[in-house]
Every structure is written in C-alpha cells, then in structure tokens.
Amino acid sequence: EKVKNAEEGQKVSAAAFTKTRKDMEVIDAKNKQLEKELAEAKASGSAVALEEAVKEMAKLRTELDTAKAAVTHSEKAKAEAQAAQAEAAKAKEEAKALKEEVKALKKAAAEEAASRKQSAGLKEEVKSLKKPAVAPAPAGAPADGDAQDEEKIEKTPADYDILKEKFTKLKEMSDNLNGKNKEYKQNNKTLEK
C-alpha cells in the first residue's frame, strides 16, 4: 500500500512540477514584455501607460512568487514520496525476514515435539530395563532361577548407559530449541516496537 501511494504521489508531483515550470516560463515571458513596455512608456513620458505597466508587473511578481512556492511544494512532495517508497521497501524486507524466522521456528517446534515423543518412548524403555521381568524359578531348582535373574541384571547397566547417552543428546536438542524460541520471542518484541 505504501509503495502504491508513493508511486501515485510521484506521478502527481511530477505533473504539478511540469505545469508549474511552464507557468513560470509564461510569467517570465510576460514580465520581459512588460519591462519592454515600461521602458517605452518612460521614454514617451506617458504617465497612464507607465502606471498600468507597474500594476501589471506587481501582479506578475505575485504570480511568480506563487509559482515558485508551488515548485518548492512539489519538490518536497516528491522527496516525501521517495522516502515513503524506501520505507515501504524496508518494511517488505523485514516482513520477508520475519516470515523466514517463523518458518524456522515452526520447523524447530516440530523437531522438539518429535524429540519429546522419542524421549517419552525412551523413558518407558528405561523403566522396563530398571525393572526386568523375573522368570519364575522352576520347582525344586531355586538356585538356577537366581542365577538367571543375576544374568539379566548384569545386562541392564550397559543398556542403561546407551539410553543415558540418548537422553543427554535429546536434552541438548531441547535446550537448543528453547534458546531459539527465546531469541525469536525477543526479536518479535523488537519488531513490534
């Protein structure tokens, strides 16, 4: 909208500037003609002709001053239109950058959701490893049953270390995403200002 208004403003300013320049040329030509007539009136000693020429010149000077003011106004309007156009272009770039940032944030949010889902699955897996299923000991052979339970428990710490490593990576990802989220919110507040 700003770009459109700026372009319209430039067209109007350019048209007004051209018209004012032409008006000034006409006034200048009339002024020169009057100066000539005034000189002739002075030479001939005609008081009436001299008075009329002076009045006409005063009128032309007023018109010339008005035309000059119009030119100044036109130039100011042109500068304002150019400034508005530059501001609109800047706003457009900022909006584009914000759009990309929002897109990146959505992607990060999706990654975080997937990370949480995976984390929940790992927690369940850890629970199952912390409490391994104990097979009932066969009747008359309790010693063998105890040996089997001990064998299962010996495998648990290694599996737990793998899961712990996965948890550490997931936590790093989560912290990174949280940092990006805070940065985005701060940037958003700055843009709103």
Secondary structure, DSSP 4 states (H G I P E B T S, - for coil): -HHHHHHHHHHHHHHHHHHHHHHHHHHHHHHHHHHHHHHHHHHHT-HHHHHHHHHHHHHHHHHHHHHHHHHHHHHHHHHHHHHHHHHHHHHHHHHHHHHHHHHHHHHHHHHHHHHHHHHHHHHHHHHHHHSPPPPPPPTT-HHHHHHHHHHHHHHHHHHHHHHHHHHHHHHHHHHHHHHHHHHHHHHHHHHH-
